[in-house]
Amino acid sequence: MSILIPAIVRGKTAITLASLYQQYACVQALIDAGADINKQDQICSNPFLISCLTGDLTLLRIILPAKPDLNCVTRFGGVGLTPACEKGHLSIVKELLAHTEINVNQTNHVGWTPLLEAIVLNDGGIKQQAIVQLLLEHGASPHMTDKYGKTPLELARERGFEEIAQLLIAAGA
């Protein structure tokens, strides 16, 4: 019996496991051998989404040249950009916006865009301000509302994030 059997039962592939354990040479070798980088396990993880969720820039830079499906979503329905924005992974957000055509206005299962997640699920600090600015510069709509009809500006103000509110106003909110 192999220790990998429980992982395989949950749908984790070799490349997903290598990604989770930061075995970059193995990830590259598996890509070179034709591994399916888009196959998702039972919790919707794959190498691309793992890099975005964990803030692993090295992994992302290995995965991007292999042309991952940027429309793969997490178990919450967000593209990779969404959790990167939520968790404040500024380097991941920069890389995605600079080198891909990822949808900056995609909504997840609760109706939140990456911009809304950057505002609602973080502290409004310098890193989040930079993420909000980048999203706006790359076409994120300051007018898309959550499922309750609240705009990013309303949500920023409710949380006392005045710097983010000013960025949104400057973008036409």
Helices and strands as residue ranges (DSSP letters): H 5-9, H 14-20, H 24-32, H 47-54, H 57-63, G 64-66, H 81-87, H 90-99, H 114-120, H 126-137, H 152-158, H 162-170
